[in-house]
Amino acid sequence: MNKPEQNSDDATVINTLMSEAPNDETVMQSPLNDDATRLSTAAAEEPAKTLQVGTVLQNRFVLKEVLGSGGMGTVFRATDLRRQEAQDHQPDVAIKVLNEEFRDDPELFIALQRETKKSQILAHPNIVTVYDFDRDGHHVFMVMELLQGKPLSAYLRDEGAGGIPFKKAWHIIKGLALALAYAHKKNIIHSDFKPGNVFITSDGEVKVLDFGIACAAVRSDSHADETVFNARDLGALTPAYASLEMLQGADPDPADDVYALACVSYEILAGKHPFAKLSAQKALDVNLQVPVIPGLDRRQRQALAHALAFRREQRTPTVAAFLDEIESKSVWPKVFAGAAIVAIIAVAGSYFYVFQEWEFVDDEIIQLTPEQELAVKDFLELAQIHFEVGYLTAPSGSNAMWAYRQVLKIDPYNQPAQKGLQKIADAVEQQALGLYATGNYQTSLAKIEEGLEAVPKHEHLLKLKDQILESRRAGG
C-alpha cells in the first residue's frame, strides 16, 4: 500500500490519523490484557486480505483512496454499494481500519464495539456521525460520516499562525464545548481530545471525532456491561492534552476533557500549546504557569487558567462552566440586574417577569416507537445543553428552540418540550426588558420576535411589544 500523501487544503480528509509532533500522538502505554486469549473464530483464521484501493469489505464497501494513517489504523474513503444502489447522492463514507493491536485482543474488540454503539447515539451537529462497527476476516473497521475539509491541527497551521482573535475563534471553541458537553450528558468522556480529533469542514462547521474509542465515565450505579474500557486501561492517550489524573491512571471524569478543551482553546487563541506540549506532569514538575495571551480580557485569561489547573480539585469541573467563564458578557445584563430593574417596574409595571403557564394538552397520548422515544430523549438532552450555554434561538439548526421543536415533530404533546419553549420565551423576555430599559428599542423588538417564535402567544412579550410600538408612535 502506498504511503498516504499529505492532505492538501481542499482534500477530503478525516480525523486523527495525521502525523504530528510526538506529544500530539495517541500513544499506547500498555495492552488491555497481555494474557488475553486471541480470537479464534473462523473469520479470524482466514488468510488476511491485503487492503488497497479497490478492496471490497463485507461485499459492500469499496476502498477508493487512503485519507490518512496513524497509531490506531488507516482511514479510507470508500463507496457504500448499498447507498449507490439506492441512488444516494452521497454514497461515499469514511472507513477506519484498525491496527493489529486493536483488532486481535478479544476484550478490546468487544470494548470498541460497545463504545462504537455508544458513539452512535451521539446525535449532535458538532460530533461526527458513526454508522457501524464491523469486521471482514482479520480486518476490524468503523464506518463513519465522510467530511470535506481539514483537521483543526492543519487548520491552525494554515490559518492560525500566531493565534486567532477571540471573536473569530469563538464559534470553534463553543462548537467543541457543545459536543463535549453533550457527550458528558450521555456519560461518555472523550479522553483523547486534541486538535487532530477536531475537524473543520469546508463550510466552517466544527466536528469532534473519535468518540468510538472514548471511555465510559465511571458511575456508581453502572451495570457490569456498562463500564467497558477507558483510556487508562487501553493506554490510549495524548500526553500533551491528557490531564494529570489520566496520566496517573485515575478514573475518567468530565474535568479530564475540560483540561484538554482548555489546551486546544489556548492553542486556537495563541497559536501554540500553553505548556509547549509538555505533559501535565512535566509542566507541574517545573512549575509552569499559563502564559498571558495578548488581546484577551481578564475574565477570559482567568477562565483559561482555571480550566488548565493541573489538579482536578482546582480545575473547572464542567465544560458548561468553562464556557460561562470564558464567554465575554455584554454590559446590559449587569445594568438590568441593578438600577434598570427599578425603571422597568416603574414604567412597565406588570411587564416584570412572572411565569406564564403553558396551556398543556394532556388528554391525547401518542404511542411512540422505541426509536422515537430514544430520539425524543436525545433531543431533550441536546436542548438542555444548548439552553445552559446560551444557545436559545441561534445559531440556526443548533439551538434549544430548534431541538425542542424536533421533539414536538415526533410527539406534539410532549410537555417537557412545551415547557422548554416556554422557558426560552421567558428568558428572551428578560433580555428584551433589559434592552428596553437601556433605550435599545429596536434591538428589544428584535429580541421579542425571537421569543415569539418559541411561544407566539406569550402574553408578556406581546404586551412589551405593544408598549414599545406605542412609545415609538407617540414619539417616546
N, C-alpha and C positions, 0 to 999 in steps of 0.2 A: 504494500500500500504506500503510495507516495506521501511524503511528509506534507502536512497541510500548509498552505501558504498563509502569510499574514493577512488578516482581514482588512479590506480597504474601507474607506468611509461609507461607501454605498453598498457594501456587501451584505448579504443576508447571513447573519450570524446569530449565535445564541450562547448564552451564559458563561459559566466559569472556565470553560476549557480553553483558555488563552494563557500563555506563559507570562508570568510577571516576576517581580523580584522574589527571592526565596521566602521572605516573611509574608508574601502575598499568597503563597500557595497553600492549598489544603494538604496538610501532612498527615501521614498515617503513623501514629505513635506505637500502636500495638494491635494485633488482631483481636477480634471479639472473643474468640475461644481457640487457643492454639491447638487443643486436642479434639476439636470438633470433627465429627465423622463427615467425610466428604460425600457429596451427593452421589448416589449410585443408581439413579433412575436410568431407564433405557435411553431416554433422551440425552442424558449426560454421557452415556457410553458411546454415542455415535461419533464418528470422526468429526473433528472441528471443521466447520465451514469457514473458508477464508473470506473475510469481509473485504469487499472492494466495491467500487462503483459498478452498479449492475446487479449486485447480490440482492436476492429477494428473501426477506424474513417472513416466516409464517405464511408463505404464499400470498402475502398481502402488501408488504412494504418494500418498494424498490429503491435501493440506495442510489442517490443521484450525485452527491458531492460531499466531501468532508468539510465541515464548517470549523472544526477545532478539535484539539485533544489536550488532555491534561492528566492530573493524578487519578481521577475517577474513571476516565474512559475516553471515548471518542464520540463526537456528535456529528451526525449526518443529516443532510436534507434528504428527505425521502418522499416518494409519491405513494399515497394510500390508494391502492387499486379499487377498494370499495367506494371511496369517495369519487374516484374517477368514473367508475361505472354508474354512479348515481348522478353524474354530470355536475358535481360540486365545482363551483368556480374557483375554489381554493383547495385543491386535492393534496397539496404538499404539507408535510408535518416535519418536526424535528425528532430524530431518533438518537437517544443517548445509549450507547452500548457500553456496559460496564466492564472494567478490567477484571483480570482473573481473581485477584484477592477479594473482590466484592462478590463475584458470581459463584465461587466454589465453596464458600462457607455456608452450610445449610442454615445455621442460625441467622446469619447476616442476610441470606436470601429471603427468609421469612420476614425478618425485620424490615427490610427495604420494601417488600411487598405491602406490608401493613402500613408503613409510613406513606407509601405512594397512595394508598387508599385514603389516608387522612388528607393528603395534599389535594385529592380530587374534590374534597368538599370545600376547599378554599376558593369559593367563587367570589372573586374581588377584582375590580378593574386594574389594580396595581400588582396583581400576582399572576404569573404565567400559568396558563391552563395545562394541567397534566391529564392526559386522556387514559393512559393504560400503562401497566407493568407486565411484562411477559418474557418468555424465553423461547429460543429456537435452537434446539440442541444445546451446545455449550454456551451460546450467546444469550446473556440476560440484558434486557433493554427496557427503556422507558420511552413512551410516545408522548410528545409534548406539542404545544402550540408553536408554530414557526413564526419567528419575529423578524421584521426588517428594520435594521438599524445597527447599533453598536453597543457593546458593554460600557458601563459607566467608566471603567478603567481606561478604555480607549477614548471615550468622550472627553474625559478630563485632560488626557494628553493632547487632544486636538483643540479643545475649546477652553480649557480651564487653567492654562499656564498662568501661575501667579494668583489663581483663585477666581471665583465667580462672585459678583456682587450679590448681597443677600436677596435683594428684590428679585433678581433673575433666578437665583438658586432655590428660592422658597418653594416653588411648585415641585421641585425634585425632592427636597427634604421632606415636605409634607406627604408626598405620594409614598415615599419609603416608609414613613412613620405609620400611615394609614394601613399599609399592607401588613406591617409587623403587628400593629395593634389588633387587627382582625384575626391574625393567626393566633395571637395570645388568647383572644376570646375563645378560640377553638382548642385551647390547651396545647398549642404547638409552639415550641421555641425553635427559631431558625438554627442558631448555634454555629453557623459559618457565614455570617453576613459580612460582605465586603464589596468593594467596587466591582469586582469580577462577577459577582452574583446579582448585579443590578443591570438592567437593560434599558437603554433609551431608544425608543422606536423612532422611525423616520418622521413620524408626525408629532414627536415630542412627548409621547406617553411614557410613563415610568413603570417598569415591571420588575418585581423581585422574583428571583429564580431559585431553584434547587431546594424547595421545601420538601421534595421527595426524600431527602436524607436528613431532614430536620429531626430534632429529637422531641419526644413527647415530654411535656412538663410533668414532673413527679407530683402526684396527688395522693393524699392520704386515703381517698375513697376509691382508688383505682382497682379494677379487677385485674386478675393475673395476666390477662392477654392485652391490657391497655398500655402498660409500660413496656415498650418493646426494646428500644435501644436509645442510647444518646451519644453525643459526641465524645463523652468521656470513655464509654465502653469501646466505641468504634475507633477512637483516637483520631477522628477526622476533624481537624480544626485548623484555623489560620492564625499563627502566633501573633501577628501584628494587630489583629482585630478581636482576639479572644480575651475575655475578661480574666482577671486574676483567678477567680473561682473556677473557671473552666480549666485553666492550666493546672490548678491544684486538684482537679477531679471531683469538685463539688457537684451536687445535683443541679440540673438546669433550672434557670429562673428567668423570667422576663427581663430582669436587670442585666443579664448577660447580653441580650440583644440591644438594650439601651446603650451599653458601653460601645458595642460595635457601630450602632447607628450614630453615636456621637463622633466616633473616629471618622466615619465616612462623611458626616456633615462637615466636620472640620476640614477634611481633605477637599471637599467641594468648595468651601469658602476661602481656604488659604492656598490651595494648590499643592499641599503637602500634608503628610501624616503628622498628627500632633506630637508624636514621640519618635519621629524619624524611623518609623516602622520597627522600633524595638517592641518586644513583648511587654505586657503589663508588668510581669515580674521583674524584668530587667530595668524597665523605666522606674519602677518603685525602688529597686535596689540603689539606683544612682540619684534618687530623689528628684526626678524630672518634674517640672511644672508645665502647665499648659501655656504655650506662647500666645500673646495677645494678637488677634487678627485686626489689622487696621480697618476702620470703616464700620465695625460693629459697635453697638451701644453697650452700655454697662450691663443691661439686662441680658443681652444675648451672650456676652462674654461669660457672665456668671452661669448661665444655663449650660453652656458647653463644659465649663469647669466642673459643674455639679455632676453632669452625666458622665464625665471622664474620670470621676473619682475611682481610684484603684480598688478600694474596698467596698463591697456590696452594701454594707450598712450605711455608708456615707454617700452612696450614688443615688441619682434619680431613680425611683422604683419602677416607674412605668413609662411607656412611650407617650401616652397621653399627657403625663406630667411634663415630660421633656418638651413636647410641642407647646404646651401652655407657657412654659418658662421662656422659650426662645422666641416665640412669636412677638413681634412688636405690636403693642397695643395702641389704638388711637386715643386721642385725648378726650373725646366726648363721653365715653362711659364713666370716666372719673368725675367729669362735670355733673353728669346726670346723678351720680351717687351722692353728690353734695348739694350745693345750693340750687341747682336746676330742678331738683325734685320738688322743692317748695314752690317754684314757679309753675311747674306742671299742675300741682294740686290747686294752685290759686286760679290759673286761667282755664284749666281743662276739667277740674273737678273730678267727675266720675270717670274720666278717662284713665285715671291711675289704675294700675294692674289689679284686676280681680279675675280669678279663674272662671272661665266660661265653660259650662258643661256642654259636652257634645251630645246631640240627640242620638244616642246609640240605638241601633236596631238589633235586638237580640231574639226576635221571635222566629228568625229563619236560620237554619243551620245547614251549611253546605258540607257534604261529605267529601273530604279531601283524600286523595290517594297518598300513600306513604311518600312518594316523590314530591308531591305538592306540599305536604307537611314539612318535609325537610327544607324545601325551597323557602317556605314562609319563615321558618326558624332562622335560616341563613340571612334572609333579607332584614328581619327584625334586628338581628345582631349587628349587621352592617349599618343599619340606620342609627342604632345607638352609638356606634363608634363615630360616625360622621357628626352626630349631634354633639358628642363630647368634645370634639376638636374644632367645632365651629362651622362645619360644612352644613349649614341649614338648608339653603336653597341653591347653592352653587358650589363647585363648578358643575356644568351640565353633565348629567349622567353619572355623577359621583357625589351625591349629597343625600342628606337624611330624607328630604321630601321625596326624592326620586325613589329611594329604597322602600319607603312606606307605601308609595303608590304601586310598586311592583307587588307588594303583599296584597293590596286591595284588588289588583287584577286577578289574583288567584282566589282570594277569599274576600269578597266585597263587604262582609260584615265583621271583619277582624277588628276587635276592639283595641288591642294594643297598637295597631296601625292608625286607627282613628284617633286614639289619644295622642299618639306620636305627632300626627299632623296638627292637632290642637296645641300641643306643647311648642311646636315650631312657630305657629302663628302667634302664640303668647310671647315667645322670646323675641320675635321680629317686632311685635308691638312695642316692647321695651326699647328696642333700638330706634324705632320711629319716634317714640316720645322723646328720647334723648336728643335726636336731631331737631325735632320741633322746638324743644326748649332752648336750643342754641341758635334758632333762627334759620336753620338749614331746611326751609320748607320744601324745596324741590327734591332734595335728597330724601327727606322724610316721606314724601309722596311715593317715590320710587320704592322705598323700603315697605311702605304699606301695601303696594301692589304685590310685592313678593309674599307677604303674609297672606294676602287674599288668594294667592294661588294655592296655598295649603288649605285654607278654610275660607271659601268665598263669602260666607255669611257671618264672618267674625264680627260681632257687634261692636266691640271697642275700636277695631281698625276702621270700620265703616264710619263710626262717629268721628274719629280723629280725622279721617279723610274729608268729611263734610266740614269740619271745623277749619281745616287748612284752606279748603277751596272757598269757604265763606269769607275768611280773612283776606284772601287774595282779591276776591271780588269787591270787598269793602275798601281795598287799598291798604290793608294792615300788613 
